[in-house]
Amino acid sequence: METNTAIVVGVVAVFAFLVAAIVFMRKRSADTLRLRFGPEYERTVEAAGGRHKAQAELQQRQKRVRSFAIKSLTSEEREHYMPLWGDVQTQFIDDPKAAVMGADELLAEIMTHRGYPAGDFDQRSADLSVDHPVVVQNYRVAHDMAVRDAQGDGSTEELRQAMLSYRALFTELVGQPVSGETVIEAPIEDEKPPLSAGSANDDSAPAGAAPEVMIDEAAPTVQLAPAGKPANVPEPVST
């Protein structure tokens, strides 16, 4: 009788240990994913409708991206892309819509160059979230604004915010500029035509001087919204 009781107690103890181990491993896995994906973790939980589904999706993303040959850009490649981004900024003064489209296309080119496969926006942003879980939120904000503008619901200010969001992703994908490179750091002037050289309001401007293109000093911080709702975009930094 005592032997049977000891066996039962032993089995229960082993079962309890296994349950505790499973719970611990699941929690550890969840904590690892939460730490790795940051804001993307909670966003995926909202979209998936539960933590278990979200964790499975994020693990699948990691597995998929590990199969890619992702590489950083060389100094020469950064030097190639920096002036192209400058051209996009310059274009914003005369044609904000075309500039935002150009920014999106340039970022797609850089992502492909770095080893991310071509795909629709949702797949590309999901892939990007594995290694860039914070700045990918900016990418989504910019894309949503560009879509609204294409549908006739956007504004010049939203296009400016889209450029700021695209710039945050550009900076992270390209990396810090090498010595001698220049990144334009001040805000884009929108809805104000550049002063012509020698105009009455700009007596100090030299003849033939080109207008300076500006972008805000800091990338916007994205505030996450529940799935299906657009994220809030912060007010631009005043200068």
C-alpha positions as MATLAB code, in Angstrom:
seq = 'METNTAIVVGVVAVFAFLVAAIVFMRKRSADTLRLRFGPEYERTVEAAGGRHKAQAELQQRQKRVRSFAIKSLTSEEREHYMPLWGDVQTQFIDDPKAAVMGADELLAEIMTHRGYPAGDFDQRSADLSVDHPVVVQNYRVAHDMAVRDAQGDGSTEELRQAMLSYRALFTELVGQPVSGETVIEAPIEDEKPPLSAGSANDDSAPAGAAPEVMIDEAAPTVQLAPAGKPANVPEPVST';
ca = [
       0.000    0.000    0.000;
       2.770    2.358    0.937;
       4.557    1.434   -2.297;
       1.492    2.297   -4.378;
       1.143    5.605   -2.561;
       4.785    6.409   -3.196;
       4.337    5.630   -6.912;
       1.269    7.859   -7.161;
       3.055   10.672   -5.360;
       6.037   10.254   -7.658;
       3.884   10.369  -10.795;
       2.080   13.474   -9.568;
       5.382   15.134   -8.752;
       6.776   14.350  -12.212;
       3.587   15.608  -13.858;
       3.678   18.821  -11.830;
       7.341   19.302  -12.770;
       6.559   18.854  -16.477;
       3.674   21.309  -16.313;
       5.855   23.861  -14.523;
       8.609   23.359  -17.098;
       6.187   23.887  -19.991;
       4.768   27.030  -18.413;
       8.284   28.341  -17.776;
       9.427   27.664  -21.341;
       6.338   29.322  -22.815;
       6.823   32.366  -20.624;
      10.493   32.532  -21.518;
       9.649   32.285  -25.214;
       7.022   35.024  -24.877;
       9.435   37.267  -22.986;
      12.100   36.730  -25.638;
       9.686   37.650  -28.421;
       8.418   40.665  -26.500;
      11.971   41.880  -25.970;
      12.953   41.208  -29.584;
       9.925   42.798  -31.267;
       9.077   45.573  -28.821;
       6.034   47.538  -30.088;
       5.578   45.057  -32.912;
       4.765   42.339  -30.368;
       1.701   44.101  -28.975;
       0.613   45.183  -32.434;
       0.720   41.572  -33.618;
      -1.203   40.414  -30.541;
      -3.962   42.885  -31.406;
      -3.993   41.851  -35.062;
      -3.892   38.111  -34.352;
      -6.524   38.272  -31.619;
      -4.417   36.510  -28.991;
      -0.907   36.012  -27.655;
      -0.486   32.386  -28.718;
      -1.376   33.156  -32.340;
       0.812   36.266  -32.284;
       3.782   34.375  -30.874;
       3.431   31.687  -33.518;
       3.329   34.330  -36.242;
       6.387   36.170  -34.912;
       8.330   32.922  -34.653;
       7.394   32.159  -38.246;
       8.625   35.589  -39.302;
      11.960   34.960  -37.627;
      12.310   31.605  -39.348;
      11.484   33.160  -42.730;
      13.913   36.072  -42.387;
      16.727   33.773  -41.216;
      16.549   32.173  -44.661;
      17.378   35.500  -46.337;
      20.901   36.676  -47.074;
      20.489   40.065  -45.355;
      23.552   42.287  -45.588;
      24.533   45.784  -44.527;
      25.434   48.424  -47.091;
      29.054   49.241  -47.741;
      30.366   52.802  -47.504;
      30.286   53.045  -51.294;
      26.675   51.867  -51.396;
      25.685   54.395  -48.740;
      27.394   57.107  -50.758;
      25.264   56.021  -53.714;
      21.959   56.233  -51.858;
      22.513   59.401  -49.797;
      22.286   61.823  -52.770;
      19.283   59.934  -54.126;
      17.479   60.634  -50.861;
      18.576   64.263  -51.145;
      16.954   64.404  -54.585;
      13.694   63.085  -53.115;
      13.784   65.781  -50.429;
      14.390   68.464  -53.035;
      11.460   67.208  -55.096;
       9.125   67.650  -52.124;
       9.146   71.451  -52.534;
       7.649   71.359  -56.029;
       5.784   68.049  -55.996;
       5.102   66.519  -52.539;
       3.062   63.628  -53.919;
       5.768   62.563  -56.352;
       8.395   62.928  -53.608;
       6.528   60.577  -51.271;
       6.127   58.047  -54.072;
       9.816   58.407  -54.863;
      10.736   57.850  -51.213;
       8.679   54.655  -51.114;
      10.282   53.359  -54.305;
      13.789   54.230  -53.105;
      13.245   52.384  -49.827;
      11.936   49.346  -51.707;
      15.114   49.400  -53.812;
      17.321   49.607  -50.723;
      15.463   46.746  -49.037;
      15.930   44.591  -52.131;
      19.606   45.572  -52.285;
      20.049   44.494  -48.683;
      18.490   41.097  -49.328;
      14.787   41.418  -48.506;
      12.681   39.717  -51.201;
      10.159   41.618  -53.246;
       6.565   41.291  -52.124;
       3.438   43.210  -51.251;
       3.582   45.860  -48.557;
       2.214   43.664  -45.751;
       4.756   40.920  -46.393;
       7.649   43.337  -46.768;
       6.797   45.202  -43.562;
       6.424   41.878  -41.714;
       9.875   40.804  -42.905;
      11.314   44.162  -41.950;
       9.854   43.950  -38.437;
      12.200   41.108  -37.471;
      15.340   43.237  -37.541;
      13.737   46.695  -37.416;
      10.719   46.280  -35.085;
      10.547   49.925  -34.026;
      11.173   51.839  -37.224;
       8.865   49.561  -39.231;
       6.033   51.352  -37.452;
       7.148   54.546  -39.217;
       7.106   52.652  -42.502;
       3.492   51.640  -41.952;
       2.476   55.186  -40.975;
       4.083   56.616  -44.113;
       2.473   53.986  -46.325;
      -0.980   54.588  -44.828;
      -0.641   58.334  -45.443;
       0.502   57.762  -49.017;
      -2.499   55.504  -49.642;
      -4.898   58.086  -48.197;
      -3.353   60.758  -50.385;
      -3.704   58.560  -53.475;
      -7.393   58.205  -52.595;
      -7.761   61.972  -52.338;
      -8.003   62.042  -48.537;
      -4.480   63.236  -47.749;
      -3.046   66.680  -47.093;
       0.308   68.372  -47.572;
       0.966   68.094  -43.854;
       0.318   64.347  -43.959;
       2.695   64.056  -46.897;
       5.317   65.892  -44.863;
       4.782   63.499  -41.969;
       5.073   60.599  -44.415;
       8.437   61.935  -45.555;
       9.610   62.131  -41.944;
       8.519   58.545  -41.355;
      10.189   57.357  -44.538;
      13.349   59.174  -43.500;
      13.437   57.274  -40.196;
      13.433   53.984  -42.103;
      15.930   55.259  -44.668;
      18.368   56.282  -41.929;
      18.198   52.857  -40.278;
      18.429   50.847  -43.500;
      21.308   52.852  -44.927;
      23.109   53.309  -41.624;
      25.020   56.287  -40.313;
      26.600   58.359  -43.094;
      30.299   57.975  -43.601;
      32.637   60.909  -43.052;
      31.980   63.685  -45.507;
      28.360   62.734  -46.182;
      25.714   65.322  -45.474;
      22.203   64.603  -44.297;
      19.755   67.499  -44.446;
      18.367   67.735  -40.950;
      15.928   70.654  -40.724;
      12.157   70.501  -41.474;
      10.673   70.454  -44.941;
       9.050   73.759  -45.750;
       5.666   72.903  -47.216;
       2.883   75.057  -48.564;
       5.326   77.976  -48.790;
       6.838   78.643  -52.218;
      10.596   79.265  -52.065;
      11.580   82.923  -52.329;
      13.056   83.825  -55.653;
      16.550   85.226  -55.718;
      16.634   88.981  -55.246;
      12.983   89.232  -54.203;
      11.788   92.076  -52.005;
      11.398   89.697  -49.067;
      14.892   88.241  -49.382;
      17.336   91.018  -50.186;
      20.203   89.016  -48.734;
      19.749   86.044  -51.068;
      22.431   85.884  -53.765;
      21.282   85.810  -57.364;
      20.675   82.310  -58.626;
      20.752   80.760  -55.149;
      18.850   77.477  -54.952;
      16.189   77.077  -52.237;
      17.255   74.974  -49.289;
      15.336   71.761  -48.757;
      14.683   70.856  -45.156;
      13.468   67.941  -43.106;
      12.593   67.919  -39.447;
      15.380   67.225  -36.993;
      13.854   64.143  -35.389;
      11.946   61.226  -36.808;
       8.345   61.030  -35.583;
       7.596   58.677  -32.729;
       4.837   56.290  -33.683;
       1.983   55.702  -31.285;
       0.509   52.278  -31.868;
      -3.231   51.827  -32.350;
      -5.317   48.658  -32.143;
      -5.393   46.556  -35.282;
      -7.599   47.972  -37.987;
      -7.202   51.545  -36.752;
      -4.625   53.994  -38.129;
      -1.753   54.860  -35.823;
      -1.612   58.344  -34.414;
       1.029   60.525  -35.953;
       2.675   63.125  -33.687;
       2.696   66.789  -34.367;
       5.835   67.938  -36.196;
       8.560   69.582  -34.174;
       8.312   73.336  -34.477;
      11.351   75.221  -35.598;
];
